[in-house]
Amino acid sequence: MKKTAIALAVALAGFATVAQAAPKDNTWYTGAKLGWSQYHDVGFYGNGYQDGIGNGPTHKNELGAGAFLGYQANQYLGFELGYDWLGRMPYKGSVNNGAFKAQGVQLAAKLSYPIVDNLDIYTRLGGMVWRADSKASYDNVRRLSANDTGVSPLAAVGVEYALTKNLATRLDYQFVSNIGDAGTVGARPDNTMLSLGVSYRFGQNDVVAPVVSAPAPVVETKRFTLKSDVLFNFNKSTLKAECQQSLEQLYTQLSSMDPKDGSVIVLGYTDAVGSEQYNHKLSEKRAQSVVDFLISKGIPSDKISARGLGKADSTTGNTCGYKSGRATKAQIDCLAPDRRVEIEVKGIKEVVTQPQV
């Protein structure tokens, strides 16, 4: 049972591969054909033609041609509308001459079945609306001419090979019965035509999805500011015990951000009171104290660094009235915003685009 199931699966997979060679569903195609047209039961035997022509010598085999427009509903079923020229068949006797010709418009359903990759067998079943014309002359005096129209059943079989996705060729054998009314045009022949055709299929190329460029990464920077007076005692770089809550909140925010390829820089600042060298060293120690705390909480050491900037980037400017030397208590209080620690987080924010349908 298991072997049977495997064999069936392999067969179905092979069939699916073959089926892919068929034209795509809901597409149109057009083509033309040229071949060998042959009339059968060709004797003139009605409307007075038999009196002058009879069943004398004929040329039954003629050049046939046609054109068609088709719609492929699915890989098995299509519909075709076409025009056929079935040829002019002359009657030539020793004295008398005649001719019979026919043409028509056909409509047929085309049933296809794939054999191997790119090769289908098919049958066409439908009908033809035809026009038949005949003429005759004999005894160098009397002339006859008539035409008739009607509908006859049509059947055909053939093979079709896909040269490319868009181009196909076919070998087609077609049969149409009872063309003409003997009482009108003197004959009622059947017709067969063996033809070689070529067709062009529209809409067979694969639809290429538009290429959507990846959005440029967005570099995102966030900055947090902590007052040094909250973290440190005046002129000190050791963290206060009571600053624990502020740093815990900072750590929670940093952990929740988790930027891609992110980095954290802790920047220490002082006010302008004191020497530049001293202030720079103090700001660096304060920044490092904050870094050490955050590393102890779990921030990777390779993702965080400290930098002391001293009195650079003052936020108070000249508003406190301090220039140099000793500062008054009022000036020290006014310069408090300059004594700070800033945490700068840089990272690439991932931009997610929704796929287009």
Secondary structure, DSSP 8 states (H G I E B T S, - for coil): -HHHHHHHHHHHHHHHHHHTTS--TTEEEEEEEEEEEEEES----STTHHHHTTT--B--EEEEEEEEEEEESSSSEEEEEEEEEEEEEEEE-SS-EEEEEEEEEEEEEEEEEEEETTEEEEEEEEEEEEEEEEEEEETTTEEEEEEEEEEEEEEEEEEEEESSSSEEEEEEEEEE---S-HHHHS---EEEEEEEEEEEESS-S------------EEEEEEEEEEHHHHB-TT--SB-GGGHHHHHHHHHHHHHH--EEEEEEEEE---SSS-HHHHHHHHHHHHHHHHHHHHHHT--GGGEEEEE-TT-S-SSTTTT---SSS--HHHHHHTGGGSEEEEEEEEEE--------
